[in-house]
Amino acid sequence: MKRMLLGTLLALSLSTWTVPALAADPAIEKSIASPERTADDRERDARDKPAEVLAFAGVKPGMTVADIFSAGGYYTELLAGVVGPTGSVLAVNNVPYANFAKDDIKKRFTEGRLKNVTPRIVEASHMYIDPKSVDLAIIIMAYHDTYWIDEKENWPQIDNDGFIESLKRMLKPGGKLLIVDHNAAAGTGKEVAGKLHRLNEDWARKSLEAHGFVFEKAYDGLRNKNDQLDKMVYDPAVKGKTDRYVHLYRVK
């Protein structure tokens, strides 16, 4: 009986397995250490722990990765260094994101830098990216924006079902989706996305699983149990210190 109980508990725990701190592989370490990276990017490293996040996502040389809502390209540049000349990165923005980050985009892509990166401007509700062409898609602190509506900020309503289906369509069989976002209070849903720039992790997971994404694992390296989940992420009390969940999903 004890053996059966232990087996049942182990099976249940696998779906919520959280991994300890991760060591970066050489390609990740080399990309992060690149002398071409800016001081601002290096300052952000301490807060975002990209070496651990990229190792958790399984980024490797030769992969094709889509950086969705890549904005100014902090992660795009890191990904470009990891996948190397045999891989490629799609820096995907919609028009509002591209306009918001236009100065940073201009600086990062000037003078032919990042030759293995292809910038793409898409309509987020239906991202027309070649089917089954992407090994990994990442959405860093931006999934909540697919539920945000604010005409004053020139942010149009996104068909979230269409957005998620577009993600599925671009991924190869067995391809992965990495989500990093600011957690919101338990029991909340999309209604807080625009108000707080947050999205509850359980609600986010269910929204993806409803479209056939399979949750694989979570990483706790960006968690902060002291975060005040009812505060907007730009509030000085929590800015840069939010409780962030890191989820990895796959398509069948």
Buried (B, 14 or more C-beta within 10 A) or exposed (E): EEEEEEEEEEEEEEEEEEBEEBEBBEBBBEBBEEEEBEEEBEEBBEEBBBBBBBBBBBBBBEBBBBBBBBBBBBBBBBBBBBBBEEBBBBBBBBBBBBEBBEEBBEEBBEEEEBEBBEBBEBBBBEBEBEEEBBBBBBBBBBBBBBBBEEEEEEBBEBBBEBBBBBBBBBBBEEBBBBBBBBBBEEEBBBEBBBEBBBBBBBBBBEBBEEBEBBBBBBBEBBBEEEBBBBBBBEEEEBEEEBBBBBBBBBBE
